[in-house]
Amino acid sequence: MRLSSIVIFALATMVVAGSATTAQAQVKIGVVDLQRAINETEDGRQAQKRLKKLFDERQKSLDQKQNALKAQKESLERQQGVLSEDAFRKKAEKFQADLMELQNEYMQYQQELSQKEAELTQKILEKMQQILRRIGQTDGYTMIIEANEGGVVWVPANLDLTDLLIQRYTRQTKQGGGSGGAKKK
């Protein structure tokens, strides 16, 4: 059982036990889907556009190299019976080295995209966390859980704060408090 599942189970147990023993101890838990909130804000959409552009550029480069590697392999297969054993082995080794280089480049691109995504969404997330803190304090929530991280399978609509977060984020951004997270550097 994951730690987050254990925490949720413990909280649910406290809620049940608390409501059975005293009606005064009210636990109010909210849930938010931060990924959906990011995707549905203008700053988040701009960040996604920048990531898609970067991904498309990298993918084009990788596709070209993959096609060249495929042609190299086909050429190697055609020459297998023609070349000497030593010449064939050298070409096969070069092909393997080129293949490894392409795989390493692919992994580097994946890391770069992940880092860029984190960079572009960091300020958006920070602003959303501030908004969620205010919602939690003003509306009397005991805690607010991220839906995707906490193992939440279902939550009643009245406890899902995602739409409220999106509305407040959008309103705050329009009032001049934009995150700047999706702007070009």
PyRosetta script that sets phi, psi and omega in degrees:
from pyrosetta import init, pose_from_sequence

init()
pose = pose_from_sequence("MRLSSIVIFALATMVVAGSATTAQAQVKIGVVDLQRAINETEDGRQAQKRLKKLFDERQKSLDQKQNALKAQKESLERQQGVLSEDAFRKKAEKFQADLMELQNEYMQYQQELSQKEAELTQKILEKMQQILRRIGQTDGYTMIIEANEGGVVWVPANLDLTDLLIQRYTRQTKQGGGSGGAKKK")
pose.set_psi(1, 131.7)
pose.set_omega(1, -179.3)
pose.set_phi(2, -70.2)
pose.set_psi(2, 154.9)
pose.set_omega(2, -179.1)
pose.set_phi(3, -57.9)
pose.set_psi(3, -42.8)
pose.set_omega(3, -179.3)
pose.set_phi(4, -64.0)
pose.set_psi(4, -35.7)
pose.set_omega(4, 177.1)
pose.set_phi(5, -66.6)
pose.set_psi(5, -38.6)
pose.set_omega(5, 178.3)
pose.set_phi(6, -64.6)
pose.set_psi(6, -42.5)
pose.set_omega(6, 179.5)
pose.set_phi(7, -63.1)
pose.set_psi(7, -44.9)
pose.set_omega(7, 179.8)
pose.set_phi(8, -63.8)
pose.set_psi(8, -42.5)
pose.set_omega(8, 177.6)
pose.set_phi(9, -60.4)
pose.set_psi(9, -44.2)
pose.set_omega(9, -179.8)
pose.set_phi(10, -63.5)
pose.set_psi(10, -41.2)
pose.set_omega(10, 178.4)
pose.set_phi(11, -64.9)
pose.set_psi(11, -42.4)
pose.set_omega(11, 178.3)
pose.set_phi(12, -62.3)
pose.set_psi(12, -40.2)
pose.set_omega(12, 178.2)
pose.set_phi(13, -64.2)
pose.set_psi(13, -41.8)
pose.set_omega(13, 178.0)
pose.set_phi(14, -63.4)
pose.set_psi(14, -40.3)
pose.set_omega(14, 179.8)
pose.set_phi(15, -62.4)
pose.set_psi(15, -48.2)
pose.set_omega(15, -179.9)
pose.set_phi(16, -63.4)
pose.set_psi(16, -47.7)
pose.set_omega(16, -179.3)
pose.set_phi(17, -65.1)
pose.set_psi(17, -41.5)
pose.set_omega(17, -179.8)
pose.set_phi(18, -65.6)
pose.set_psi(18, -40.2)
pose.set_omega(18, -178.8)
pose.set_phi(19, -72.8)
pose.set_psi(19, -25.4)
pose.set_omega(19, 178.8)
pose.set_phi(20, -76.4)
pose.set_psi(20, -33.0)
pose.set_omega(20, -174.9)
pose.set_phi(21, -92.2)
pose.set_psi(21, -37.4)
pose.set_omega(21, -178.4)
pose.set_phi(22, -150.8)
pose.set_psi(22, 135.1)
pose.set_omega(22, -178.9)
pose.set_phi(23, -81.4)
pose.set_psi(23, -13.3)
pose.set_omega(23, -177.6)
pose.set_phi(24, -74.0)
pose.set_psi(24, -32.9)
pose.set_omega(24, -176.3)
pose.set_phi(25, -82.2)
pose.set_psi(25, 93.1)
pose.set_omega(25, -179.8)
pose.set_phi(26, -96.4)
pose.set_psi(26, 126.7)
pose.set_omega(26, 176.0)
pose.set_phi(27, -108.2)
pose.set_psi(27, 125.7)
pose.set_omega(27, -179.1)
pose.set_phi(28, -123.0)
pose.set_psi(28, 115.4)
pose.set_omega(28, -176.9)
pose.set_phi(29, -114.4)
pose.set_psi(29, 128.3)
pose.set_omega(29, 175.6)
pose.set_phi(30, -106.4)
pose.set_psi(30, 157.2)
pose.set_omega(30, 179.9)
pose.set_phi(31, -129.2)
pose.set_psi(31, 142.2)
pose.set_omega(31, 179.0)
pose.set_phi(32, -139.5)
pose.set_psi(32, 141.0)
pose.set_omega(32, 175.5)
pose.set_phi(33, -101.3)
pose.set_psi(33, 93.7)
pose.set_omega(33, -175.8)
pose.set_phi(34, -64.1)
pose.set_psi(34, -35.5)
pose.set_omega(34, -179.8)
pose.set_phi(35, -63.9)
pose.set_psi(35, -44.0)
pose.set_omega(35, 178.0)
pose.set_phi(36, -65.1)
pose.set_psi(36, -40.3)
pose.set_omega(36, 179.2)
pose.set_phi(37, -60.7)
pose.set_psi(37, -44.1)
pose.set_omega(37, 178.3)
pose.set_phi(38, -62.6)
pose.set_psi(38, -46.1)
pose.set_omega(38, -177.6)
pose.set_phi(39, -64.4)
pose.set_psi(39, -23.8)
pose.set_omega(39, -175.5)
pose.set_phi(40, -102.5)
pose.set_psi(40, 10.0)
pose.set_omega(40, 173.7)
pose.set_phi(41, -105.9)
pose.set_psi(41, 156.6)
pose.set_omega(41, -179.4)
pose.set_phi(42, -63.0)
pose.set_psi(42, -42.2)
pose.set_omega(42, 177.9)
pose.set_phi(43, -60.1)
pose.set_psi(43, -41.3)
pose.set_omega(43, 179.2)
pose.set_phi(44, -65.6)
pose.set_psi(44, -41.5)
pose.set_omega(44, 178.0)
pose.set_phi(45, -63.9)
pose.set_psi(45, -39.0)
pose.set_omega(45, 177.9)
pose.set_phi(46, -65.2)
pose.set_psi(46, -40.3)
pose.set_omega(46, 177.7)
pose.set_phi(47, -62.7)
pose.set_psi(47, -42.7)
pose.set_omega(47, 179.4)
pose.set_phi(48, -63.8)
pose.set_psi(48, -38.0)
pose.set_omega(48, 177.4)
pose.set_phi(49, -62.6)
pose.set_psi(49, -43.1)
pose.set_omega(49, 179.3)
pose.set_phi(50, -65.0)
pose.set_psi(50, -40.6)
pose.set_omega(50, 178.5)
pose.set_phi(51, -65.9)
pose.set_psi(51, -40.0)
pose.set_omega(51, 179.7)
pose.set_phi(52, -64.7)
pose.set_psi(52, -40.6)
pose.set_omega(52, 178.4)
pose.set_phi(53, -62.2)
pose.set_psi(53, -45.8)
pose.set_omega(53, 178.6)
pose.set_phi(54, -62.9)
pose.set_psi(54, -44.4)
pose.set_omega(54, 179.2)
pose.set_phi(55, -60.4)
pose.set_psi(55, -46.5)
pose.set_omega(55, -178.6)
pose.set_phi(56, -61.2)
pose.set_psi(56, -40.0)
pose.set_omega(56, 178.1)
pose.set_phi(57, -63.2)
pose.set_psi(57, -46.3)
pose.set_omega(57, -179.3)
pose.set_phi(58, -66.2)
pose.set_psi(58, -39.9)
pose.set_omega(58, -178.7)
pose.set_phi(59, -65.1)
pose.set_psi(59, -38.0)
pose.set_omega(59, 178.7)
pose.set_phi(60, -62.1)
pose.set_psi(60, -45.0)
pose.set_omega(60, 178.5)
pose.set_phi(61, -61.9)
pose.set_psi(61, -45.8)
pose.set_omega(61, 179.4)
pose.set_phi(62, -63.5)
pose.set_psi(62, -39.8)
pose.set_omega(62, 179.1)
pose.set_phi(63, -62.2)
pose.set_psi(63, -41.8)
pose.set_omega(63, 178.6)
pose.set_phi(64, -62.4)
pose.set_psi(64, -45.3)
pose.set_omega(64, -179.4)
pose.set_phi(65, -67.7)
pose.set_psi(65, -36.0)
pose.set_omega(65, 178.6)
pose.set_phi(66, -66.9)
pose.set_psi(66, -40.3)
pose.set_omega(66, 177.6)
pose.set_phi(67, -64.7)
pose.set_psi(67, -40.6)
pose.set_omega(67, 177.4)
pose.set_phi(68, -63.8)
pose.set_psi(68, -39.1)
pose.set_omega(68, 178.6)
pose.set_phi(69, -66.6)
pose.set_psi(69, -38.5)
pose.set_omega(69, 177.8)
pose.set_phi(70, -63.6)
pose.set_psi(70, -43.2)
pose.set_omega(70, 177.7)
pose.set_phi(71, -63.6)
pose.set_psi(71, -39.4)
pose.set_omega(71, 178.2)
pose.set_phi(72, -61.6)
pose.set_psi(72, -42.3)
pose.set_omega(72, -179.7)
pose.set_phi(73, -65.7)
pose.set_psi(73, -44.4)
pose.set_omega(73, 179.6)
pose.set_phi(74, -61.8)
pose.set_psi(74, -41.5)
pose.set_omega(74, 178.2)
pose.set_phi(75, -63.3)
pose.set_psi(75, -42.3)
pose.set_omega(75, 179.2)
pose.set_phi(76, -62.1)
pose.set_psi(76, -42.6)
pose.set_omega(76, 179.7)
pose.set_phi(77, -64.5)
pose.set_psi(77, -39.1)
pose.set_omega(77, 179.0)
pose.set_phi(78, -67.4)
pose.set_psi(78, -32.7)
pose.set_omega(78, -176.2)
pose.set_phi(79, -88.5)
pose.set_psi(79, -2.6)
pose.set_omega(79, -173.9)
pose.set_phi(80, -55.7)
pose.set_psi(80, -45.0)
pose.set_omega(80, -178.7)
pose.set_phi(81, -81.4)
pose.set_psi(81, -15.4)
pose.set_omega(81, -174.9)
pose.set_phi(82, -92.1)
pose.set_psi(82, -40.5)
pose.set_omega(82, -176.0)
pose.set_phi(83, -77.6)
pose.set_psi(83, 155.7)
pose.set_omega(83, 173.2)
pose.set_phi(84, -67.1)
pose.set_psi(84, 161.8)
pose.set_omega(84, -178.3)
pose.set_phi(85, -59.7)
pose.set_psi(85, -41.2)
pose.set_omega(85, -179.4)
pose.set_phi(86, -66.6)
pose.set_psi(86, -45.0)
pose.set_omega(86, -179.8)
pose.set_phi(87, -65.1)
pose.set_psi(87, -40.6)
pose.set_omega(87, 179.1)
pose.set_phi(88, -64.8)
pose.set_psi(88, -43.7)
pose.set_omega(88, 179.4)
pose.set_phi(89, -60.1)
pose.set_psi(89, -42.3)
pose.set_omega(89, 179.4)
pose.set_phi(90, -63.4)
pose.set_psi(90, -42.7)
pose.set_omega(90, 179.4)
pose.set_phi(91, -68.0)
pose.set_psi(91, -36.5)
pose.set_omega(91, 178.0)
pose.set_phi(92, -66.5)
pose.set_psi(92, -39.6)
pose.set_omega(92, 177.6)
pose.set_phi(93, -64.8)
pose.set_psi(93, -40.7)
pose.set_omega(93, 177.4)
pose.set_phi(94, -62.9)
pose.set_psi(94, -42.4)
pose.set_omega(94, 177.9)
pose.set_phi(95, -60.1)
pose.set_psi(95, -45.9)
pose.set_omega(95, 179.5)
pose.set_phi(96, -61.7)
pose.set_psi(96, -40.8)
pose.set_omega(96, 179.0)
pose.set_phi(97, -65.2)
pose.set_psi(97, -42.7)
pose.set_omega(97, 178.4)
pose.set_phi(98, -64.0)
pose.set_psi(98, -38.9)
pose.set_omega(98, 178.1)
pose.set_phi(99, -63.4)
pose.set_psi(99, -45.6)
pose.set_omega(99, 178.3)
pose.set_phi(100, -61.9)
pose.set_psi(100, -40.3)
pose.set_omega(100, 178.9)
pose.set_phi(101, -61.9)
pose.set_psi(101, -42.8)
pose.set_omega(101, 178.6)
pose.set_phi(102, -64.0)
pose.set_psi(102, -41.8)
pose.set_omega(102, 178.8)
pose.set_phi(103, -63.8)
pose.set_psi(103, -41.4)
pose.set_omega(103, 177.4)
pose.set_phi(104, -64.0)
pose.set_psi(104, -41.5)
pose.set_omega(104, 178.9)
pose.set_phi(105, -62.9)
pose.set_psi(105, -40.6)
pose.set_omega(105, 178.0)
pose.set_phi(106, -61.0)
pose.set_psi(106, -45.1)
pose.set_omega(106, 179.3)
pose.set_phi(107, -64.1)
pose.set_psi(107, -38.8)
pose.set_omega(107, 178.0)
pose.set_phi(108, -64.0)
pose.set_psi(108, -41.0)
pose.set_omega(108, 177.9)
pose.set_phi(109, -63.0)
pose.set_psi(109, -40.5)
pose.set_omega(109, 178.8)
pose.set_phi(110, -62.2)
pose.set_psi(110, -44.1)
pose.set_omega(110, 178.3)
pose.set_phi(111, -63.3)
pose.set_psi(111, -43.2)
pose.set_omega(111, 179.9)
pose.set_phi(112, -61.0)
pose.set_psi(112, -43.4)
pose.set_omega(112, 179.1)
pose.set_phi(113, -64.2)
pose.set_psi(113, -41.2)
pose.set_omega(113, 178.5)
pose.set_phi(114, -63.4)
pose.set_psi(114, -42.9)
pose.set_omega(114, 178.7)
pose.set_phi(115, -65.1)
pose.set_psi(115, -41.2)
pose.set_omega(115, -179.9)
pose.set_phi(116, -65.6)
pose.set_psi(116, -39.7)
pose.set_omega(116, 178.2)
pose.set_phi(117, -62.8)
pose.set_psi(117, -44.3)
pose.set_omega(117, 178.6)
pose.set_phi(118, -61.7)
pose.set_psi(118, -42.1)
pose.set_omega(118, 179.9)
pose.set_phi(119, -63.0)
pose.set_psi(119, -45.1)
pose.set_omega(119, -176.7)
pose.set_phi(120, -71.7)
pose.set_psi(120, -28.1)
pose.set_omega(120, -176.6)
pose.set_phi(121, -99.4)
pose.set_psi(121, -10.1)
pose.set_omega(121, -176.4)
pose.set_phi(122, -56.4)
pose.set_psi(122, -49.6)
pose.set_omega(122, -177.8)
pose.set_phi(123, -68.0)
pose.set_psi(123, -34.8)
pose.set_omega(123, 177.4)
pose.set_phi(124, -63.2)
pose.set_psi(124, -47.0)
pose.set_omega(124, 179.8)
pose.set_phi(125, -62.3)
pose.set_psi(125, -41.1)
pose.set_omega(125, 179.1)
pose.set_phi(126, -60.8)
pose.set_psi(126, -44.1)
pose.set_omega(126, 179.3)
pose.set_phi(127, -65.4)
pose.set_psi(127, -41.0)
pose.set_omega(127, 179.0)
pose.set_phi(128, -64.9)
pose.set_psi(128, -37.7)
pose.set_omega(128, 178.2)
pose.set_phi(129, -64.9)
pose.set_psi(129, -38.0)
pose.set_omega(129, 176.5)
pose.set_phi(130, -62.7)
pose.set_psi(130, -44.5)
pose.set_omega(130, 179.0)
pose.set_phi(131, -62.4)
pose.set_psi(131, -43.7)
pose.set_omega(131, 179.4)
pose.set_phi(132, -64.1)
pose.set_psi(132, -36.4)
pose.set_omega(132, 176.5)
pose.set_phi(133, -61.1)
pose.set_psi(133, -44.6)
pose.set_omega(133, 179.1)
pose.set_phi(134, -63.4)
pose.set_psi(134, -42.7)
pose.set_omega(134, 177.9)
pose.set_phi(135, -61.1)
pose.set_psi(135, -45.8)
pose.set_omega(135, -179.6)
pose.set_phi(136, -59.9)
pose.set_psi(136, -43.4)
pose.set_omega(136, -177.9)
pose.set_phi(137, -72.3)
pose.set_psi(137, -46.5)
pose.set_omega(137, -175.4)
pose.set_phi(138, -74.4)
pose.set_psi(138, -31.6)
pose.set_omega(138, -177.0)
pose.set_phi(139, -99.1)
pose.set_psi(139, 5.4)
pose.set_omega(139, 172.6)
pose.set_phi(140, 73.1)
pose.set_psi(140, 34.7)
pose.set_omega(140, 177.2)
pose.set_phi(141, -81.0)
pose.set_psi(141, 138.9)
pose.set_omega(141, 175.1)
pose.set_phi(142, -73.9)
pose.set_psi(142, -39.5)
pose.set_omega(142, 176.3)
pose.set_phi(143, -160.3)
pose.set_psi(143, 158.2)
pose.set_omega(143, 174.8)
pose.set_phi(144, -124.6)
pose.set_psi(144, 125.4)
pose.set_omega(144, -175.5)
pose.set_phi(145, -107.0)
pose.set_psi(145, 140.9)
pose.set_omega(145, 173.6)
pose.set_phi(146, -76.3)
pose.set_psi(146, 123.0)
pose.set_omega(146, -172.3)
pose.set_phi(147, -59.1)
pose.set_psi(147, -41.9)
pose.set_omega(147, -175.2)
pose.set_phi(148, -78.2)
pose.set_psi(148, -27.7)
pose.set_omega(148, -178.2)
pose.set_phi(149, -88.8)
pose.set_psi(149, -29.0)
pose.set_omega(149, -173.8)
pose.set_phi(150, -88.1)
pose.set_psi(150, 2.9)
pose.set_omega(150, -180.0)
pose.set_phi(151, 71.4)
pose.set_psi(151, 25.0)
pose.set_omega(151, -179.6)
pose.set_phi(152, -71.9)
pose.set_psi(152, 123.8)
pose.set_omega(152, -179.9)
pose.set_phi(153, -93.9)
pose.set_psi(153, -39.6)
pose.set_omega(153, -179.1)
pose.set_phi(154, -150.1)
pose.set_psi(154, 147.4)
pose.set_omega(154, 176.2)
pose.set_phi(155, -149.0)
pose.set_psi(155, 140.1)
pose.set_omega(155, 176.7)
pose.set_phi(156, -63.1)
pose.set_psi(156, 148.5)
pose.set_omega(156, -176.0)
pose.set_phi(157, -56.9)
pose.set_psi(157, -33.6)
pose.set_omega(157, -177.9)
pose.set_phi(158, -69.8)
pose.set_psi(158, -13.6)
pose.set_omega(158, 177.4)
pose.set_phi(159, -101.5)
pose.set_psi(159, -8.0)
pose.set_omega(159, 178.7)
pose.set_phi(160, -84.7)
pose.set_psi(160, 113.6)
pose.set_omega(160, -175.0)
pose.set_phi(161, -95.9)
pose.set_psi(161, 6.0)
pose.set_omega(161, -174.2)
pose.set_phi(162, -59.7)
pose.set_psi(162, -49.2)
pose.set_omega(162, -178.8)
pose.set_phi(163, -63.4)
pose.set_psi(163, -40.3)
pose.set_omega(163, 177.7)
pose.set_phi(164, -62.5)
pose.set_psi(164, -42.1)
pose.set_omega(164, 178.1)
pose.set_phi(165, -61.3)
pose.set_psi(165, -45.8)
pose.set_omega(165, -180.0)
pose.set_phi(166, -60.8)
pose.set_psi(166, -44.8)
pose.set_omega(166, -179.9)
pose.set_phi(167, -61.6)
pose.set_psi(167, -46.6)
pose.set_omega(167, -178.3)
pose.set_phi(168, -69.3)
pose.set_psi(168, -37.1)
pose.set_omega(168, 177.7)
pose.set_phi(169, -63.1)
pose.set_psi(169, -46.3)
pose.set_omega(169, -179.0)
pose.set_phi(170, -63.1)
pose.set_psi(170, -44.1)
pose.set_omega(170, 179.6)
pose.set_phi(171, -62.8)
pose.set_psi(171, -44.5)
pose.set_omega(171, -179.4)
pose.set_phi(172, -64.6)
pose.set_psi(172, -39.3)
pose.set_omega(172, 179.5)
pose.set_phi(173, -65.4)
pose.set_psi(173, -41.1)
pose.set_omega(173, 179.5)
pose.set_phi(174, -67.4)
pose.set_psi(174, -25.7)
pose.set_omega(174, 179.3)
pose.set_phi(175, -84.1)
pose.set_psi(175, 6.8)
pose.set_omega(175, 176.3)
pose.set_phi(176, 98.7)
pose.set_psi(176, 8.6)
pose.set_omega(176, 179.9)
pose.set_phi(177, -104.1)
pose.set_psi(177, 36.2)
pose.set_omega(177, -178.2)
pose.set_phi(178, -58.7)
pose.set_psi(178, 156.0)
pose.set_omega(178, -176.1)
pose.set_phi(179, -78.7)
pose.set_psi(179, -29.4)
pose.set_omega(179, -175.5)
pose.set_phi(180, 72.7)
pose.set_psi(180, 2.2)
pose.set_omega(180, -176.4)
pose.set_phi(181, -69.0)
pose.set_psi(181, -22.2)
pose.set_omega(181, -175.9)
pose.set_phi(182, -106.1)
pose.set_psi(182, 2.3)
pose.set_omega(182, -178.5)
pose.set_phi(183, -80.2)
pose.set_psi(183, 152.1)
pose.set_omega(183, 179.8)
pose.set_phi(184, -72.6)
pose.set_psi(184, 149.1)
pose.set_omega(184, 179.0)
pose.set_phi(185, -95.0)
pose.dump_pdb("model.pdb")
